[in-house]
Amino acid sequence: MQIHINGKAEESVAETIAELISERKLATKSLVVEHNRTIVKQARWAEVQLHDGDKIELLSFVGGG
């Protein structure tokens, strides 16, 4: 299926947000996910189904000085 990740069209076989995060091998500790303009709490990542054309924003926060 084709989804838009951070504004870029990409192919994915992931069925849920959790599978997408795993597929991309992303660290979850400081990751925020927006699915079709709605922030999704990490506890719900395994429940939220992805569909063709969905828009996903993956935001990682990095501390520094």
N, C-alpha and C positions, 0 to 999 in steps of 0.2 A: 504494500500500500504506500501511497505517497502522502507524506505529512510535511508541514513547514516547521523547521526547527531554527529558531532565532532568525527568521526571515528567509531561510534558504530551503527550497524544495529538496527533500531527501526521501529515499526509499527505506522502508523498515518492515520487518516481519513481526515486530513487537505488537502484542495485543493490549498491553496495559502500560501505564507510565512506569511502573516498577521494571517491567521487561525492557523498556526503552533505556532506562538508566543503566541497567545491567549490560545491555547490548553495547552501549557506548563506554562502558567501564568508567563511569563517573563516580567520584567520591561523594557520598551522600551527606556528610556532616554539615557542610555549609551551603548545600544546594537548595535553591528555591525553584519550584516548577509552576509555570502558568500554563493552563490548558484552555484554549479558546477564551482568553482574557479573564480567566478566573484562577486565582491562586489556589493550589491544591496542597493541603497539608500532607506531610510525609506519611502519616498513618493511613491515608487513603490511596496512595500510589498504586497499590495492588488491585484496588477496586475499580479505578477509573479506566474505562475501555477507550482505546484509540480507534479512530475511524479515518478513512480516506479523506484528505483535505483538512484535517485538524491542524490547528496552529499551536505550537509549543514554544515557550520561551524557557530556556534553562539559564539560571543566573547563579553564579558562584561568588560568594563574598570572601574576600581575602583581606586579612588584617595587615597592617604595616605601620611604619612610623615615619 
